[in-house]
Structure formats: C-alpha cells, structure tokens
Amino acid sequence: MIHISLSAVGILTLVAFWFIFSKFGEPGWKAVIPFYNTYIWYKYTWGNGWYFLFLLIPIANIVFYILTMIKTAKAFGHNEGFAVGLIFLPPVFLLILALNEDRYLGYPLN
C-alpha cells in the first residue's frame, strides 16, 4: 500500500514538473529526463544550468536546494512563505505552482 502511495506522489510530482516546464517555455518532456531536468530547472532559477553540479557537493547541496526553492518561488512572484512550502512539502507546492495561473517572471537576480 505504501508503494502505491509513493508511486502516486512521484507521478503527481512529475506531472507538476511537466506543467512548470511548460510555464518556463520548455517542452514538458524535458521534465522526464533525469539530470537534464535539473539542469533546465537551474537554468530558469539561477540563470545558469550548470549550477546544478553544486548538488553533488555534500552540505552545499542542501544550501543550494533551499536557495533554489526560494528562487523558484520568486521566479513565479511568490514570497518566502511559499518557498518554505516548496522546501518542506515539495509535491504539494509544486502542484500548486503548476496548476495555478502564475506565470514565469524570469530568474530572480537576488
């Protein structure tokens, strides 16, 4: 039963990424390809996709994940409270981000 629930969360998260990538102006299929999807995500949140390599560095990966979620929230016009939701409940808040009418505003400079 737990496996079915985890699979459902994974599928819903993938669907959310598909819609978010569409908001970026990218084809949704790019959300399905491992590593490449992270490159694209960082390209639209940091302005340089290669920053995703920082995720390979222990402890720095936690910091970069948190900063990326903050930048993601700002890129769609949300505040730090929404970013906290993205950090601690990513499947829920990614679905909210994917299914609401927010538009991608460009990567935040700060």
Secondary structure, 3 states (H helix, E strand, C coil): CHHHHHHHHHHHHHHHHHHHHHHHCCCHHHHHCCCHHHHHHHHHHHCCHHHHHHHHCCCHHHHHHHHHHHHHHHHCCCCHHHHHHHHHCHHHHHHHHHHCCCCCCCCCCC
